[in-house]
Amino acid sequence: MGTSHEIVVTVNGRRYERSIPARRSLADLLREDLELTGTRLGCEHGVCGACTVLLDGEPVRSCIVLGAQADGRDVTTVEGLSGPAGELSPLQEAFCETHALQCGYCTSGMLIAAEALLQETPTPTREEIDTAIGGNICRCTGYVQIREAIELEAGRRAERGGEPVEERSPREPDKALRDG
C-alpha cells in the first residue's frame, strides 16, 4: 500500500482539501477526485498537450505533474475559463467563430495554452502563437483555425485595452468548449 498526502489546492478559484495517493497525477486528481473532466488524457506521457492546465499561471502537462505537487498552489482548468454560469469566455467564443475545433479532444489544452500566451504576450506574433501551441497535438484542424482564433481574441483584447474578459455570450455553451 502506497503513501498518501494531505493537500490543499485551489482549482478555478475554489479551495479543495484532499488526501491523495502519492503517485496520483494532477490530471487524475482533477478528473477523478474533483470531477473536472475538461482536462483530457491523451498520451499520458506529457507529449500531446491535451491535459494542459495552468499551475500558478504557467502551462503544465497535468499527466506528468503529481497531484501532491499542486499542494498550496492555484490550478486553472478549461472549466475555469468559462463564466460562473458556464458561459463561454471570449477566447472560447473566438474558437467557435473560427471553427478552431473539430473533434474537441485537444481543445481544452489548446485553450489553456492560448490563454497562457495571451496573458503573457497580449499581442503575440504568429511565431509566438505557433510556439505556444506547438506542444499541443491536433489531428483535425491543421492548426490554421486555432491560430486564427488566438489572433482574433488578441485583437479583441487590444481593442478592450488588454482585458481578457469583458462580456459573456448569453448563449448556451458548446459542451466541447465548456468541458474541454
C-alpha positions as CSV (number, residue, x, y, z in Angstrom):
1,M,0.0,0.0,0.0
2,G,1.4,3.4,-1.0
3,T,1.6,6.5,1.0
4,S,-0.9,9.3,0.8
5,H,-0.6,13.1,1.0
6,E,-2.9,15.7,2.5
7,I,-3.1,18.6,0.1
8,V,-4.9,21.9,-0.2
9,V,-5.2,23.1,-3.7
10,T,-7.2,26.0,-5.3
11,V,-8.8,25.0,-8.6
12,N,-10.6,27.6,-10.7
13,G,-10.8,29.8,-7.6
14,R,-12.3,27.1,-5.4
15,R,-10.3,25.6,-2.4
16,Y,-10.2,21.8,-2.1
17,E,-8.7,19.7,0.7
18,R,-8.0,16.1,-0.2
19,S,-6.0,13.0,0.8
20,I,-4.5,11.6,-2.3
21,P,-2.2,8.7,-3.2
22,A,1.4,9.7,-3.5
23,R,1.6,8.7,-7.2
24,R,-1.7,10.2,-8.3
25,S,-1.2,12.6,-11.2
26,L,-2.6,16.1,-11.2
27,A,-4.8,15.1,-14.2
28,D,-6.3,12.2,-12.2
29,L,-6.8,14.4,-9.2
30,L,-8.7,16.9,-11.4
31,R,-10.7,14.3,-13.3
32,E,-11.4,11.6,-10.7
33,D,-11.3,13.4,-7.4
34,L,-12.7,16.8,-8.4
35,E,-14.8,15.6,-11.3
36,L,-13.4,18.3,-13.6
37,T,-13.3,16.2,-16.8
38,G,-12.5,19.0,-19.2
39,T,-8.8,18.2,-18.8
40,R,-8.2,15.4,-21.3
41,L,-5.8,12.5,-21.1
42,G,-4.2,11.7,-24.4
43,C,-0.7,10.2,-24.3
44,E,-0.2,10.2,-20.5
45,H,3.5,10.9,-21.2
46,G,3.4,14.7,-21.5
47,V,3.7,14.8,-25.2
48,C,0.3,15.6,-26.7
49,G,-0.7,18.6,-24.6
50,A,-4.4,17.5,-24.2
51,C,-4.0,17.6,-20.4
52,T,-2.5,21.1,-20.2
53,V,-3.6,23.2,-17.2
54,L,-2.3,26.4,-15.6
55,L,-0.3,25.8,-12.4
56,D,0.2,29.2,-10.7
57,G,-0.4,30.7,-14.2
58,E,2.1,28.6,-16.1
59,P,1.0,25.9,-18.5
60,V,1.9,22.4,-17.4
61,R,1.1,18.8,-18.6
62,S,-1.1,17.6,-15.8
63,C,-0.4,14.0,-16.7
64,I,3.2,14.2,-15.6
65,V,2.8,16.5,-12.6
66,L,1.9,14.8,-9.3
67,G,-1.2,15.9,-7.5
68,A,0.9,16.4,-4.4
69,Q,3.0,19.0,-6.3
70,A,-0.1,21.2,-6.6
71,D,-0.4,21.4,-2.8
72,G,-0.8,25.1,-1.8
73,R,-1.0,26.2,-5.5
74,D,-3.5,27.5,-7.9
75,V,-4.7,25.4,-10.8
76,T,-6.8,26.7,-13.7
77,T,-8.5,24.1,-16.0
78,V,-10.6,24.7,-19.1
79,E,-13.7,24.9,-16.8
80,G,-12.1,27.9,-15.1
81,L,-12.0,29.8,-18.4
82,S,-15.8,29.9,-18.6
83,G,-18.0,32.3,-16.7
84,P,-19.8,31.5,-13.4
85,A,-22.9,30.1,-15.2
86,G,-20.9,28.1,-17.7
87,E,-21.0,30.7,-20.4
88,L,-18.1,30.8,-22.9
89,S,-15.2,33.1,-22.4
90,P,-14.3,35.4,-25.3
91,L,-11.4,33.1,-26.2
92,Q,-13.7,30.1,-26.3
93,E,-16.1,32.2,-28.5
94,A,-13.2,33.0,-30.8
95,F,-12.5,29.3,-31.2
96,C,-16.2,28.8,-32.2
97,E,-16.2,31.7,-34.6
98,T,-13.1,30.5,-36.5
99,H,-14.1,26.8,-36.3
100,A,-10.9,26.1,-34.3
101,L,-12.2,22.7,-33.2
102,Q,-13.4,19.6,-34.7
103,C,-13.4,16.5,-32.5
104,G,-12.7,18.8,-29.5
105,Y,-10.2,16.4,-27.9
106,C,-7.2,18.8,-28.0
107,T,-9.4,21.9,-27.4
108,S,-9.0,22.2,-23.7
109,G,-5.2,22.0,-23.9
110,M,-5.2,24.5,-26.8
111,L,-7.4,26.9,-24.9
112,I,-5.2,26.8,-21.8
113,A,-2.0,27.2,-23.9
114,A,-3.6,30.2,-25.8
115,E,-4.8,31.8,-22.5
116,A,-1.4,31.5,-21.0
117,L,0.1,33.1,-24.1
118,L,-2.3,36.0,-24.2
119,Q,-1.8,36.7,-20.5
120,E,2.0,36.8,-21.0
121,T,2.0,38.4,-24.5
122,P,-1.2,40.3,-25.3
123,T,-0.4,40.9,-28.9
124,P,1.6,37.8,-30.0
125,T,3.2,37.4,-33.4
126,R,2.3,34.4,-35.5
127,E,5.6,32.8,-34.5
128,E,4.8,33.3,-30.8
129,I,1.4,31.7,-31.3
130,D,2.9,28.7,-33.1
131,T,5.5,28.3,-30.3
132,A,2.8,28.5,-27.6
133,I,0.6,25.9,-29.2
134,G,3.4,23.9,-30.8
135,G,3.5,21.3,-28.0
136,N,-0.2,20.5,-28.4
137,I,-1.1,17.9,-30.9
138,C,-4.2,18.4,-33.0
139,R,-5.1,15.8,-35.6
140,C,-8.2,17.5,-37.0
141,T,-7.9,21.2,-37.7
142,G,-4.4,21.6,-39.0
143,Y,-3.8,24.5,-36.6
144,V,-4.8,27.2,-39.1
145,Q,-8.1,28.0,-37.4
146,I,-6.6,27.6,-33.9
147,R,-4.0,30.3,-34.8
148,E,-6.8,32.5,-36.3
149,A,-8.8,32.2,-33.1
150,I,-5.9,33.3,-31.0
151,E,-5.2,36.2,-33.3
152,L,-8.9,37.2,-33.2
153,E,-9.0,37.2,-29.4
154,A,-5.7,39.0,-29.2
155,G,-7.1,41.7,-31.4
156,R,-10.3,42.0,-29.4
157,R,-8.4,42.2,-26.2
158,A,-6.3,45.0,-27.6
159,E,-9.5,46.8,-28.6
160,R,-10.7,46.4,-25.0
161,G,-7.5,47.7,-23.6
162,G,-6.0,44.3,-22.9
163,E,-8.8,43.0,-20.7
164,P,-9.3,39.2,-21.2
165,V,-13.0,39.1,-20.3
166,E,-15.5,41.9,-20.6
167,E,-18.8,40.4,-21.8
168,R,-20.0,36.9,-21.9
169,S,-22.2,35.3,-24.5
170,P,-25.7,34.6,-23.3
171,R,-26.0,31.5,-25.5
172,E,-25.7,28.0,-24.1
173,P,-22.0,27.0,-24.2
174,D,-21.0,24.2,-26.5
175,K,-20.2,21.2,-24.3
176,A,-16.9,20.5,-26.1
177,L,-15.7,24.0,-25.3
178,R,-17.1,24.2,-21.7
179,D,-15.8,20.8,-20.7
180,G,-12.8,20.7,-23.0
